[in-house]
Amino acid sequence: MQPELFFVNTELLVPNLTSDQFDKIRALLYRLCGINLVPGKEGLVKTRLTKRLRVLGLKSFEGYLKHLEANPSEITTMVDFLTTNKTSFFREIHHFDYLRDSFLPPYKEKPCRIRFWSAGCSSGEEAYSVAILFKEEFSDLRRWDIRILATDISTRMLQKARDAVFEEDCLQEVPGLWRQKYFLCCQNKEPRRYGIRDDIKAMVRLARLNLMDEWPMRGPFDVIMCRNVMIYFDKPTQEKLVGRFWDLLAPGGLLLVGHSESLTTFPHKFHYAQPAVYVK
């Protein structure tokens, strides 16, 4: 009788992540990107980065750390794997209601300059939502000097923003009429996919930016949206970042943060307007 042979699928093996390796990864992320991976996130790091190790053909986290050392650009990919890039059009709609009802009316009285920054724009839905709002609110947009800057650390997310093709789930908050006006269905079969109109794309300038680096922009901006980004930072990093936003905003300018974020845990100069809305 022949012995029974068993084969192990090596793709299913999960490499071990030691506490020392976890500490090295979190120190690197914090130093380069400001991201604060607190103890207890070892399981998340192990699960998400194991997928990256398989892509690279690496069998251990020690090998991955050596790869990071030899390829500094890998840090951007690592951030992609460790952070959540969930977004959608008109997400957290109360911000857009505030812009429409409380902030934009004075700017509509006569042509003027408006500068808008989506900091941590992910795949672009936030910035394109702002462009659509401007299209709807200004009767002849060409008379206004409006610029929308959208930045992110992830080259992969920025490429998705440039492609500007979105699955139907991302458009759930877009009113039906606006969907007809500003989107074109480019894939009828499930899942349906929609491309955004070229004139909306043209309103948004996309650029890569690590918020921990020096900023090439001089401002001033009228609105800065940094939503669901600071949740990855510790309090000192949040305080420093909010101070830099203050410096770059025009008097009366807005800082919009995520609904789960707050500026109440550290000192700052902003005035509270409503949840997640602050005024310089």
C-alpha positions in Angstrom: 0.0 0.0 0.0 1.4 3.3 -1.1 1.8 6.0 1.6 -0.7 8.9 1.2 1.0 12.2 0.2 -0.1 15.5 1.6 0.7 18.8 0.0 0.8 22.2 1.8 -0.4 25.2 -0.1 2.5 27.6 0.8 0.3 30.6 -0.3 -1.9 30.0 2.7 1.0 30.0 5.2 1.0 33.3 7.3 4.4 34.5 8.2 5.0 35.3 11.9 5.2 39.0 12.9 7.4 39.4 16.0 7.0 42.3 18.4 10.3 43.7 17.3 9.3 43.6 13.7 6.0 45.3 14.5 7.8 48.0 16.5 10.1 48.7 13.5 7.2 49.0 11.1 5.2 51.3 13.4 8.4 53.5 14.1 9.0 53.8 10.3 5.3 54.7 9.6 5.3 57.3 12.4 8.6 58.9 11.3 7.8 59.1 7.6 4.0 59.6 7.5 2.9 60.5 11.1 0.7 57.4 11.2 0.4 56.1 14.8 0.0 52.3 14.9 -0.8 51.7 18.6 0.0 48.4 20.3 -2.8 45.9 19.7 -2.7 46.4 15.9 -0.3 43.6 15.3 -3.1 41.4 13.9 -4.2 44.1 11.4 -0.6 44.6 10.3 0.1 40.9 9.9 -3.1 40.2 8.0 -2.8 43.2 5.6 0.9 43.1 4.9 0.9 39.3 4.4 -0.9 40.0 1.1 1.9 42.4 0.1 4.6 39.8 1.0 2.9 37.3 -1.3 2.9 39.8 -4.2 6.6 40.5 -3.6 7.4 36.8 -3.2 8.7 37.3 0.3 8.4 34.6 3.0 9.0 36.7 6.1 8.5 40.1 7.7 12.3 40.3 8.2 12.6 40.0 4.4 10.0 42.7 4.0 11.8 45.1 6.4 15.0 44.6 4.3 12.9 45.3 1.2 11.7 48.5 2.8 15.2 49.6 3.6 16.4 49.0 0.0 13.3 50.5 -1.6 12.1 53.6 0.2 9.2 54.1 -2.2 7.7 50.9 -0.8 6.5 53.0 2.2 3.7 54.4 0.0 2.5 51.0 -0.9 2.7 49.9 2.8 0.5 52.9 3.7 -2.0 51.8 1.1 -2.2 48.3 2.6 -2.5 49.5 6.2 -5.0 52.4 5.8 -8.7 52.3 4.8 -9.4 54.3 1.6 -13.2 54.1 1.9 -14.9 57.2 0.4 -17.9 58.1 -1.7 -19.5 61.1 -3.4 -21.1 63.6 -0.9 -20.0 61.5 2.0 -20.9 63.2 5.3 -23.5 65.3 3.5 -23.8 67.9 6.3 -20.5 69.4 5.2 -21.9 70.0 1.7 -25.1 71.4 3.2 -23.0 73.8 5.3 -21.0 74.9 2.3 -24.1 75.5 0.2 -26.3 77.2 2.8 -23.8 79.1 5.1 -20.4 79.5 3.4 -20.9 80.0 -0.3 -23.7 82.6 -0.5 -21.3 85.7 0.0 -19.0 84.3 -2.6 -21.8 84.1 -5.1 -22.6 87.9 -5.0 -19.8 88.8 -7.4 -17.0 87.0 -9.2 -14.0 86.4 -6.9 -11.2 84.1 -6.0 -12.0 80.8 -4.2 -9.3 78.2 -3.2 -10.2 74.8 -2.0 -8.0 72.0 -0.7 -9.0 68.3 -0.2 -6.2 67.0 2.0 -6.1 63.2 1.9 -8.4 63.0 -1.1 -8.2 59.2 -1.6 -9.7 58.3 -5.0 -11.1 61.8 -5.6 -14.8 61.5 -4.8 -14.6 64.3 -2.2 -12.9 66.8 -4.6 -15.2 65.9 -7.5 -18.2 66.4 -5.2 -17.0 69.9 -4.4 -16.7 70.6 -8.1 -20.2 69.4 -8.8 -21.5 71.6 -5.9 -19.7 74.6 -7.5 -21.3 73.8 -10.9 -24.7 73.8 -9.3 -24.3 76.9 -7.1 -22.6 79.3 -9.6 -24.6 80.4 -12.6 -21.6 81.2 -14.8 -18.6 79.4 -13.2 -16.2 80.9 -15.8 -16.5 84.3 -14.2 -15.1 83.0 -10.9 -11.4 82.2 -10.2 -12.0 78.8 -8.6 -9.3 76.2 -8.0 -9.7 72.8 -6.2 -6.5 71.1 -5.1 -6.7 67.4 -4.1 -3.7 65.7 -2.6 -3.0 62.2 -1.2 0.1 60.2 -0.2 -1.1 57.2 -2.3 0.0 57.1 -5.9 -2.5 54.2 -6.4 -5.4 56.3 -5.1 -4.4 59.3 -7.1 -4.4 57.2 -10.3 -7.9 56.1 -9.5 -8.9 59.7 -9.1 -7.3 60.6 -12.5 -9.1 57.7 -14.1 -12.3 59.0 -12.5 -14.4 55.9 -13.0 -16.5 54.8 -10.1 -18.7 51.9 -9.1 -22.4 52.6 -8.5 -22.1 52.2 -4.7 -20.0 55.4 -4.6 -22.8 57.4 -6.1 -25.5 56.5 -3.6 -25.6 60.1 -2.2 -25.7 61.7 -5.6 -29.2 63.0 -6.5 -30.6 61.3 -9.6 -30.6 64.5 -11.7 -27.0 65.2 -10.9 -26.1 61.7 -11.8 -27.6 62.2 -15.2 -25.9 65.6 -15.6 -22.4 64.8 -14.4 -21.8 61.1 -15.0 -21.7 58.7 -17.9 -22.3 55.0 -17.5 -19.3 53.2 -19.0 -20.2 49.7 -17.9 -23.8 48.5 -18.0 -23.3 45.1 -16.6 -23.0 44.6 -12.8 -21.3 46.2 -11.1 -22.2 49.3 -13.1 -19.4 51.8 -13.4 -19.6 55.6 -14.1 -17.2 58.0 -15.5 -17.3 61.7 -14.4 -17.7 64.4 -17.0 -14.5 66.0 -18.4 -15.4 69.5 -17.3 -15.8 68.3 -13.7 -12.4 66.5 -13.9 -10.8 69.7 -15.3 -11.8 71.6 -12.2 -9.7 69.4 -9.9 -5.9 69.5 -9.7 -4.5 66.2 -8.3 -1.0 66.0 -6.7 0.9 63.6 -4.4 1.6 65.0 -1.0 2.7 63.6 2.3 1.1 65.8 5.0 4.3 65.4 7.2 6.5 67.0 4.5 7.0 70.6 3.6 4.0 71.9 1.6 4.7 73.7 -1.7 1.4 75.6 -1.6 1.4 79.1 -0.2 -2.4 79.7 0.0 -4.4 81.2 1.3 -7.2 78.6 1.0 -10.8 79.4 1.7 -11.7 75.8 2.6 -9.6 72.9 3.7 -11.2 69.5 3.9 -9.2 66.9 5.9 -11.7 64.3 6.8 -11.0 60.9 8.3 -7.3 61.4 8.0 -6.3 62.6 11.4 -7.7 59.4 13.0 -4.4 57.8 12.0 -2.3 60.4 13.9 -1.6 60.9 17.6 -2.6 64.1 19.4 0.8 65.9 19.0 0.8 65.2 15.3 -2.9 66.3 15.0 -2.2 69.5 16.9 0.8 70.4 14.7 -1.2 69.6 11.5 -4.2 71.7 12.5 -1.8 74.6 13.3 -0.4 74.3 9.8 -3.9 74.4 8.3 -4.6 77.5 10.3 -1.6 79.2 8.8 -2.7 78.4 5.3 -6.3 79.4 5.6 -7.7 82.9 4.8 -9.4 84.8 7.6 -12.9 83.3 7.9 -11.8 80.2 6.1 -13.2 76.7 7.0 -11.5 73.6 8.2 -13.8 70.5 7.8 -12.8 67.3 9.6 -14.4 63.9 9.8 -17.5 63.3 11.9 -15.5 61.0 14.2 -12.7 63.6 14.6 -12.6 66.5 17.0 -10.3 69.4 17.9 -11.4 69.4 21.5 -8.5 67.3 22.8 -5.7 69.8 22.1 -5.3 73.6 21.9 -6.0 75.4 18.7 -7.1 78.8 17.4 -10.2 77.8 15.4 -13.8 78.8 16.3 -16.3 76.0 16.5 -19.2 76.4 14.0 -21.0 73.0 14.2 -19.9 69.4 14.5 -16.8 68.8 12.4 -16.8 72.5 11.1 -14.3 75.0 12.3 -13.7 78.6 11.3 -10.6 80.7 11.3 
